[in-house]
């Protein structure tokens, strides 16, 4: 007779062992807090799915199953994948998020096999992980220069907005992730031969960067430089407040051109929002800083391999190619403007 175990307690056990260090990465490092948070989101989605659809979540070792029981188990997981993904899409999720959930579920099955000696079969390998190419929105070089240099605009901002603007400009210049920016201390800034450099190790990729800073970025550092080397340069981070403020700053700066955003569900493109009302400023967020820095360097002619070194992308990183394609499209657009002028006699 087929013997089953509840899935949820086992999933919770994987999370606990990831938190306490009993479960590690393949290279022996601790699993990051961000990854564990992702596990918790997936567990929440699984519980919600089970509760709302009355779908029993369980696992079963296949080692002593009959051929008929094996076919039944295969049908169960095929049904699970179909029903769970449909549930997520009905909630309004898109391919990247649904795919990320499926990736974690596949990790869970590997955990059962490798660390708990529960071999549930390879049915999870048939779970398709969908991916989508999300439109990249970045500041143009002209918009970035406006935020850097326009003192009249800066005078219109209150002190908290000026700080958010400064952090945003610093991020758009260095290409640091939001989380890394708020870990910076005085020890990350080094002056050598009258030149200032930013030196750090990325929290996410563990790669080291040594970035030369322009004068305006140094001015931002000196403006918020704390007296103690233990304190972070920019204080405590609050992502929701930051994103809300940067949208308002973008609106005040006049970055209100209409933008058209599309996402994918099950490989099919869907338009997001009201195309006539979607403004560039409403899409501004912390994610735009890193994207702007990378594309600005590419647009202004820095070789790809050097941009990769600064941004911390590996040579094999496929995500970096998205920035290259975007930058090329921008360059093509600017070249077209020149050619159009030449075609008029």
N, C-alpha and C positions, 0 to 999 in steps of 0.2 A: 504493500500500500504506500502511496506517495506521502512523504512526510514534509510538511511545510513549516516555515518560520515567518513571523511578522517582519516585514521589511523595515518599518519605521524605527524600532529599537536598534536594529543593526546599523542603520544610517546614523542614528544619534551616537552610537558607539564609535563609528568612524570619525565623527566630529570631535568627540571627547579625546580620542587618542591623537588626533591632529593638534588639538589645543595643548595637551600636556606633554607633547614631545615624544610620546611612545611611537607614533607613526611619523616617519620622516620622508623627505624626498629621496629619489634614487641616488643623489649625490651626497646624502647624509645630512643635508641642511634641514632646519626646521621649516615646516610649512607656514607660509606667511599669513598674517592676520586677514589680508584681503581675500586670499583663497578660502580660508575658513568661513568668512562672511558669505562667500558665494555658495559654499556647501549649505549654509543655513537657509539662504534664500530658496535653494532648490528643495530642501526638505519642507519648507513652508508650502511651496507650490505643490509638492507631492501630497501632503496632508490635505490641502484644500481640494485638490483634484479627487482624492479618494472620498472625502466627505461629501462633496457636491454631486459626484457622479455615482456614488455607491459602488466604487470599484475597489475590490479587495487587493491590497498590496502585500504580497508575500514572495518569498524566495523558496527554492527547492533544489536540493542536490540531485543531479541527474545520474549519479554513479550506479544506482541500483534500479533504475527505472526500466520498465518493459518498453518495447517498441511503441506500443500504443500510448503509454504514459509520456514517452518522449515527444511524440507528435502533439499530444495535448499541451505539453509545456511550451513547445514551439509556437502553437496557436495562441497561447496565453500572452506571451511576450510580444507577438505581432499585434495582438489586440491592444495591449498596453500602450505600445508606441503610437498606434493610430489614435487612440482615444486621448492620451495625454497631450500629444501635439495639437490635436483639434481643440482641446480644452484651453491650451495656452493661446492659440490664435484667436479664439472667441473672446478671451480676456483683453485682446487688443495688442498682444505681443507680436514682434516681428522676427524675421528669420534669425538674426544674430543672437537675440536673447533666448529663443527656443533652442537654437543650436548649442548655446552655452549650457543650458540645462541638461541637454542630452549628453554633452561631454562629461559633465559631473556624474551623471548616472552611470556612464561607462566606467568612470574612475571607481565608482562604488562597487561595480561588479568585479573589477580587478582586485580591489581590496578584499572582497569576500574570498576570492580564489587564493590569493597570495598570502594574506595575513590571517585569514580565519579558516582556511582549508575547507571552504564551502564552495564546491564546484557546481555552479549553476548552468554551465554550458556556455557556448559562444553566441547565444541568441542576441546579446547586446551589440555584437559587432555588425549586426544588420540594421541597427538604429542609425539612420542617416543624419549627419550633422550638417544642417544648412548654414550657409554663410551668405552675406550680402555686402555689396560695396556701397557704403554710405557716402552721400555727397559730402565733400570736404568744404567747409566754410572757413575762410581765413581773412584777416585784414590785408588789404592791398598795401604795398609800400607807402603809398600816399596817405592812407588812413593811419598807418603806424607812425609816420612822421608827424602827422597832425597831433596825435596824442603825446608824442615826445616833446614837441617844440612849441606848440601854441599856448603861450602864457595867458592870453586873453581868455581862452576857453577854460584854462585851469583855474583862473580867478573866480569863475562862476560856480565852482564845485565847493561843497563844504569839506571840512577836514577829513571826514571818514571816506568821502568819495575820492579825494585826492590820493589817499593812501591806497585805495583799491585800484585806482588808475595807475599809480606807480608800480604796484605789484604786477598788474597786468602787462605793463610795458616791459618790466624786467623779465617776465616770463616769455613774452613775445620776442625778446632779444636772445635769451640764453637757451630756450627750448626745454627748460626744466619742467618736469611734471609738477602738478599742483602740490602733491604731498611732499616732494623734495624741496620745493621752495620754502616751505614752512619748517624745514629742518635745518636751514642755513644758520650758521653762527659766524662770529668773527674769524674763527679758525678756517673757514672755507674761502676767505679772501686773502690773497697774498700779493704783495707789491715787490716786483723784481725789475731793477733798472728803470725805475719811474713808470713802469707799466703794471696795471692791475690785472690779476687773473682770478678766476673762480675755479677752485679745485674741489671735487666731490665724487662720491661713490653713489650711484643710483640705488635707491631703496628697492626698486623693482627688479632691475636687471643685473645689479651688482657690478656694473661696469664703471670704470673711472673716467672722468672728464676733466680737462684742464683748459678752460676757456678764457681767452683774452677779452676784457670788457671795454666797451666804448665809454667815453667820458660821461654821457648821460646816465648810464647804468651805475657808474661809480658814484655819481651824485646821489642817486637813489639809495645806494648802500650807506653812504655817509649820513644821509638824512635820518635814517632809522637805526643807525649803528648803536647797539646797547653798550652800557658800560661794562657788563659782565660777558665773558666769553662763553658762558654756559647758556645764556639766554638766546633765543632765536631772533633773527633780524626783524622779522615781520610779525612777531607775537603769535597769538593763538589763531588757528585757522577755523573758519566757519564757512563751509562750502556753499550752503544755501544762501547765506547773506551776501557772500562774494558774488555769486552768479546773479542774484537779484540786483545788486548795485551796478555790476558791469553792464547789464541790459539798460539800466537807466542812464548810465554815462554814455553808452552808445547812442541812445535816443537824443540826448542833449548835444552830442557831437554831430548830429545830422546823418548818422549812418542808418537811414530809413528806407533805402531802396528795397523794392519787392524782391523776394527770393522764392524759389520754387524747390521744395524738398520732396524727395520720393524715398520710400522704403519698400522692402519686399516681404511678402507673405507667401510661403510655399513657392518661392521662385517667381512670383508675379509682382510686378511693380505697382505700388499704390501711392497716389499723391497724398501728402500729409497737410492737413490744415486747409485754410481758405487761401488760395493762391493770391487773391486780390488784396488780402490783409496781412500776409506774412511779410514782416520786415526784417532786414538784416540784423538790426539791433536786438530783436527778440530772440535771435538764435545765438547771440554772444554768450560765452560761458568760459569756464576755466580751461576746457578742452581746446579752445581756440588759441590759447597762448602757445602751446607746443607746436601745433599745426602751422601757425603763422611764422614762428621762428624757422622751422625747417623749410617751408616753401619760400620764404623771403631769401634765405641763403642760396637756394637753388635758382630762384628767379634772377638774383643779382650776380649769378655766374660762378658760385663756388662749386668745385668739383664734387661729385656725389660721394666719393670715398671719404672726403674730409667732413662733409655734412653728417655722414653716418657716424664718424668718430665723435663729433660734438654731441649728436643726439643720442648716442648710445645704442643705435641699431646695429645688429650684427650684419656681416656680409651676406648672410643667407636670409635676412629678414624680408619676407614678401610684403609686409605692410608698408615698408618704406617706398616701394614702387608706386603706391598710391600718390605720394607726395610728388614723385618725379613726373607722373602723368599729369597731375594738376598743374605743376609748374610749367610743363611744356605747353599745355593748353593756354595758359596765361601769356606765355611768350608768343605763341602763334597769334593770339588775339592782338597783341601790341604790334607785331609785324604787319598784320593785315591793315592796321590803321595807317602805317607808313605806305604800304603798297597802294591803298586806296587813293592816297594823295598823289602818288606818282602816276596813277592811271588817268588823272584829270589833266588835260592839256589846255 
